[in-house]
Amino acid sequence: MSSRFTEATKLCQPGKQALVPSRLRAALLVIERIREHPSLDINCHLVRKNDSIIHSQNVYGSRVYKRLNLEPGVIDFGNHTSNLFEWGQFLLDAIAAEGFAEASPLQRESILSAAQLELAKSLRFIIESEPLEVELKNQTAEATIQDLLLAADGKGKAGDVARYLVGAMLALRFKREIPILPAYQSNRRQCAEKDAALGSFEIRNAVIEVNVEPVDQTSLKRIADALEKTDKEVWLLTRSERVSGWQNEIENADDIDSQRVIVTSVEAFLGQNITELAEFSGAGKAIQLKSLFDVYNCHWIERLGTLGIRVVFK
């Protein structure tokens, strides 16, 4: 199988220099629809002629996600931009050139699967390689962090980004060394590791746990364990929309002393620290955000080798 499918998504694109994620997403959805509607006329797959909206794009987007085991956010079901009607026919012509019209049903499935695998490989490479972009516009520091986490959602990496940002902030705010460990690597106390941390981070009399996921029993047990084994308080940092859910579960848990637990959002925690460091100055806020992202990029992302979630300014 040649690279003609990825090349087809670049046609009609200004400069024709690079693949665009939105085009690769749209191409994957069109090919998925061809499995049920085997027409190689692009207009047969669009809601309206010379439009970019694919028939039942959410349905086919869900199927592509499951079929190719793509990370959440890699397929944006609602993404119908990128002028599909201008270049989509080139993609379908490339499929025709593989002998699709004369092929048996089994052979057609093979042609479509090979095309999707090639496109998905290119999409994964772009998503993993491109940095996260943030614009320091007229908004609060908390809103800037929220935008950054939303961008990280598109790579399925919001948890990693949140944890590394909090680590960078602790290093910046308290001017101290913070252990740099991959987000997937547990650094919590084990029976044979008496000096290991109880949460994501430990600062004096606080255990700081970064968990942007919904409430689960394993996480609640970790909080209870940290409270039982020390006299420290626990700070749970989650996504803003999940704060109330965590608070309710912690307050109703029989084995958790909720008076020793602070639940707040990653966005609020980082935003407030930035604003205080900036002394409530707009210009100072931009400087402090850049300082935070410098520590995040240089001390966390470069060391851990996860360059696809480094932060750059638009």
C-alpha positions as CSV (number, residue, x, y, z in Angstrom):
1,M,0.0,0.0,0.0
2,S,1.4,3.3,-1.0
3,S,1.2,6.7,0.7
4,R,-1.3,8.0,-1.9
5,F,-4.0,8.2,0.8
6,T,-2.2,10.6,3.0
7,E,-0.9,12.5,0.0
8,A,-4.5,12.9,-1.2
9,T,-5.5,14.8,1.9
10,K,-2.8,17.4,1.1
11,L,-4.2,18.3,-2.3
12,C,-6.0,21.7,-2.6
13,Q,-4.2,22.7,0.6
14,P,-2.3,26.0,0.5
15,G,1.4,25.2,0.1
16,K,0.7,21.4,0.2
17,Q,3.6,21.1,2.7
18,A,2.1,19.2,5.6
19,L,-0.7,16.9,6.6
20,V,-3.5,18.5,8.6
21,P,-5.1,16.5,11.5
22,S,-8.7,17.7,10.6
23,R,-8.3,16.4,7.0
24,L,-7.0,13.0,8.2
25,R,-9.9,12.8,10.6
26,A,-12.4,13.6,7.9
27,A,-10.7,11.0,5.6
28,L,-11.0,8.3,8.2
29,L,-14.8,9.0,8.6
30,V,-15.4,9.0,4.8
31,I,-13.6,5.7,4.4
32,E,-15.7,4.2,7.3
33,R,-18.9,5.3,5.6
34,I,-17.8,3.6,2.3
35,R,-18.0,0.3,4.1
36,E,-21.8,0.7,4.2
37,H,-22.2,2.9,1.1
38,P,-19.5,1.8,-1.4
39,S,-19.7,4.9,-3.7
40,L,-16.5,6.5,-4.8
41,D,-18.3,9.8,-5.5
42,I,-17.5,12.2,-2.7
43,N,-20.8,14.0,-2.9
44,C,-22.6,10.7,-2.1
45,H,-21.1,11.0,1.4
46,L,-21.8,14.6,2.1
47,V,-25.0,16.0,3.5
48,R,-25.1,18.6,0.7
49,K,-23.2,18.9,-2.5
50,N,-20.0,21.0,-2.2
51,D,-20.2,20.9,1.6
52,S,-17.9,19.4,4.2
53,I,-20.4,17.7,6.5
54,I,-20.4,13.9,6.3
55,H,-23.6,11.9,6.7
56,S,-23.9,10.5,10.2
57,Q,-20.4,11.6,11.1
58,N,-20.8,10.9,14.8
59,V,-21.8,7.3,14.1
60,Y,-18.9,6.7,11.8
61,G,-16.5,8.6,14.0
62,S,-17.4,6.2,16.9
63,R,-16.8,3.2,14.7
64,V,-13.4,4.5,13.6
65,Y,-12.5,5.1,17.2
66,K,-13.3,1.5,18.2
67,R,-11.9,-0.1,15.1
68,L,-8.5,1.6,15.3
69,N,-8.3,1.9,19.1
70,L,-7.6,5.6,18.8
71,E,-7.0,7.7,21.9
72,P,-10.0,9.9,23.1
73,G,-9.8,13.2,21.2
74,V,-7.8,11.8,18.3
75,I,-11.1,11.5,16.4
76,D,-13.2,14.6,16.7
77,F,-16.6,13.4,15.7
78,G,-17.9,16.9,15.2
79,N,-15.0,18.0,13.0
80,H,-16.5,18.5,9.5
81,T,-14.2,21.4,8.4
82,S,-11.1,21.2,6.2
83,N,-13.1,21.7,2.9
84,L,-13.6,18.0,2.3
85,F,-15.5,18.6,-0.9
86,E,-12.4,20.1,-2.4
87,W,-10.0,17.2,-1.8
88,G,-12.2,14.3,-0.9
89,Q,-12.5,13.1,-4.5
90,F,-8.7,12.7,-4.7
91,L,-8.9,10.4,-1.7
92,L,-11.7,8.3,-3.3
93,D,-9.8,8.2,-6.6
94,A,-6.8,6.8,-4.7
95,I,-9.1,4.1,-3.3
96,A,-10.4,3.4,-6.9
97,A,-6.8,3.0,-8.1
98,E,-6.3,0.1,-5.7
99,G,-9.0,-1.8,-7.7
100,F,-11.9,-1.2,-5.4
101,A,-14.6,-1.3,-8.0
102,E,-13.6,-4.8,-9.3
103,A,-12.7,-6.2,-5.9
104,S,-14.7,-8.8,-3.9
105,P,-16.4,-7.7,-0.7
106,L,-13.5,-9.2,1.3
107,Q,-10.9,-7.5,-0.9
108,R,-12.8,-4.2,-0.5
109,E,-12.6,-4.5,3.3
110,S,-8.9,-5.1,3.0
111,I,-8.4,-2.0,0.8
112,L,-10.4,0.2,3.2
113,S,-8.7,-1.1,6.3
114,A,-5.2,-0.6,4.8
115,A,-6.1,3.0,3.9
116,Q,-7.4,3.7,7.4
117,L,-4.4,2.2,9.0
118,E,-2.1,4.5,7.0
119,L,-4.1,7.6,7.7
120,A,-4.4,6.7,11.4
121,K,-0.6,6.2,11.6
122,S,-0.1,9.7,10.2
123,L,-2.7,11.2,12.5
124,R,-1.1,9.6,15.6
125,F,2.3,10.9,14.6
126,I,1.0,14.5,14.1
127,I,-1.0,14.4,17.4
128,E,1.9,13.1,19.4
129,S,4.5,15.4,17.8
130,E,2.7,18.7,17.7
131,P,3.0,20.8,20.9
132,L,0.1,22.2,22.8
133,E,-0.5,25.8,21.9
134,V,-1.7,28.4,24.4
135,E,-2.5,32.0,23.8
136,L,-1.9,34.5,26.6
137,K,-4.9,36.6,25.8
138,N,-7.2,38.8,27.9
139,Q,-8.4,36.2,30.3
140,T,-7.6,34.9,33.8
141,A,-4.7,32.5,34.5
142,E,-7.3,29.9,35.5
143,A,-8.9,30.2,32.1
144,T,-5.6,29.8,30.3
145,I,-4.9,26.6,32.3
146,Q,-8.4,25.4,31.4
147,D,-7.7,26.0,27.7
148,L,-4.4,24.1,28.0
149,L,-6.1,21.1,29.6
150,L,-8.8,21.1,26.9
151,A,-6.0,21.0,24.3
152,A,-4.4,18.1,26.1
153,D,-7.7,16.3,26.1
154,G,-7.4,16.2,22.3
155,K,-4.3,14.0,22.8
156,G,-5.8,12.0,25.6
157,K,-3.1,13.5,27.9
158,A,-4.9,15.8,30.2
159,G,-3.9,13.7,33.2
160,D,-0.2,13.8,32.4
161,V,-0.3,17.6,31.6
162,A,-2.1,18.4,34.8
163,R,0.4,16.4,37.0
164,Y,3.4,17.9,35.3
165,L,2.1,21.4,35.6
166,V,1.4,21.0,39.3
167,G,4.9,19.6,39.8
168,A,6.4,22.6,37.9
169,M,4.3,25.0,39.9
170,L,5.5,23.5,43.2
171,A,9.1,23.8,42.0
172,L,8.5,27.4,40.9
173,R,6.6,28.6,43.9
174,F,8.7,27.0,46.6
175,K,12.1,27.0,44.8
176,R,12.7,23.4,45.6
177,E,13.5,20.2,43.8
178,I,10.4,18.2,43.0
179,P,10.8,14.5,42.0
180,I,10.3,14.2,38.3
181,L,8.5,10.9,37.5
182,P,6.3,9.8,34.6
183,A,2.6,10.2,35.3
184,Y,2.0,6.4,34.9
185,Q,4.7,5.5,37.4
186,S,3.3,5.1,40.9
187,N,5.4,6.8,43.5
188,R,3.1,6.0,46.4
189,R,4.2,4.2,49.5
190,Q,4.5,0.4,49.2
191,C,5.2,-1.9,52.1
192,A,8.9,-2.2,51.2
193,E,9.3,1.5,50.3
194,K,8.9,3.4,53.5
195,D,10.2,6.7,52.0
196,A,8.0,6.7,48.9
197,A,5.4,9.5,48.5
198,L,1.8,8.9,49.6
199,G,0.5,11.0,46.7
200,S,1.6,12.6,43.5
201,F,3.7,15.0,45.6
202,E,4.4,15.7,49.2
203,I,5.2,19.2,50.5
204,R,5.9,19.4,54.2
205,N,2.5,18.7,55.9
206,A,0.6,18.2,52.7
207,V,0.0,15.3,50.4
208,I,-1.0,16.5,47.0
209,E,-2.8,14.1,44.8
210,V,-3.5,15.1,41.1
211,N,-6.4,13.1,39.6
212,V,-8.4,14.5,36.8
213,E,-10.6,11.4,36.3
214,P,-14.0,10.7,37.8
215,V,-14.2,9.4,41.4
216,D,-13.2,5.8,41.8
217,Q,-12.9,3.6,44.9
218,T,-9.2,2.9,44.4
219,S,-8.4,6.7,44.5
220,L,-10.6,7.1,47.6
221,K,-8.7,4.2,49.3
222,R,-5.4,6.1,48.5
223,I,-6.7,9.2,50.2
224,A,-7.8,7.2,53.2
225,D,-4.5,5.5,53.4
226,A,-2.6,8.8,53.3
227,L,-4.7,10.2,56.1
228,E,-4.4,7.0,58.2
229,K,-0.6,6.8,58.0
230,T,0.3,10.5,58.6
231,D,-1.1,13.5,60.3
232,K,-0.9,15.4,57.0
233,E,-3.7,17.0,55.1
234,V,-4.5,15.8,51.6
235,W,-5.0,18.2,48.7
236,L,-6.9,16.6,45.9
237,L,-6.6,18.4,42.6
238,T,-9.0,17.5,39.8
239,R,-10.8,19.0,36.9
240,S,-13.1,21.9,37.7
241,E,-16.3,20.1,36.6
242,R,-15.4,17.1,38.9
243,V,-14.8,19.0,42.1
244,S,-18.3,18.7,43.5
245,G,-18.4,14.9,42.7
246,W,-15.2,14.3,44.6
247,Q,-16.3,16.5,47.5
248,N,-19.5,14.6,47.9
249,E,-17.8,11.2,47.8
250,I,-15.1,12.2,50.3
251,E,-17.7,13.7,52.7
252,N,-19.8,10.5,52.6
253,A,-16.8,8.1,52.9
254,D,-16.7,6.4,56.4
255,D,-13.0,5.9,56.4
256,I,-12.0,9.4,55.3
257,D,-11.7,12.4,57.7
258,S,-13.0,15.0,55.3
259,Q,-11.9,17.8,57.6
260,R,-8.3,17.0,56.5
261,V,-9.0,17.0,52.8
262,I,-9.1,20.0,50.5
263,V,-10.7,19.4,47.1
264,T,-10.1,22.0,44.4
265,S,-9.5,22.1,40.7
266,V,-6.1,22.0,38.9
267,E,-7.2,25.1,37.1
268,A,-8.0,27.0,40.3
269,F,-4.9,25.8,42.1
270,L,-2.5,26.9,39.3
271,G,-4.5,30.0,38.4
272,Q,-4.4,31.3,42.0
273,N,-0.7,30.6,42.4
274,I,0.1,32.4,39.1
275,T,-2.0,35.4,40.1
276,E,-0.5,35.7,43.5
277,L,3.1,35.4,42.1
278,A,2.1,38.1,39.6
279,E,0.9,40.3,42.5
280,F,-2.4,40.6,40.6
281,S,-0.7,42.4,37.7
282,G,-1.8,41.6,34.2
283,A,1.7,42.0,32.8
284,G,3.1,40.0,35.7
285,K,0.5,37.2,35.0
286,A,1.9,36.7,31.5
287,I,5.5,36.6,32.9
288,Q,4.6,34.1,35.5
289,L,2.7,31.9,33.1
290,K,5.7,31.8,30.8
291,S,7.9,31.0,33.8
292,L,5.6,28.1,34.7
293,F,5.6,26.7,31.1
294,D,9.4,27.1,30.9
295,V,9.9,24.9,34.1
296,Y,7.2,22.5,32.7
297,N,8.9,22.2,29.3
298,C,12.6,22.2,30.4
299,H,12.4,20.2,33.7
300,W,9.6,17.9,33.0
301,I,8.8,17.4,29.3
302,E,12.4,17.3,28.1
303,R,13.5,14.9,30.8
304,L,10.6,12.6,30.4
305,G,10.8,12.7,26.6
306,T,7.1,13.4,26.0
307,L,7.6,16.3,23.5
308,G,4.1,16.0,22.1
309,I,2.7,17.8,25.2
310,R,5.2,20.6,25.5
311,V,3.6,24.1,25.6
312,V,4.3,26.8,23.1
313,F,2.7,30.3,22.7
314,K,0.7,31.2,19.6
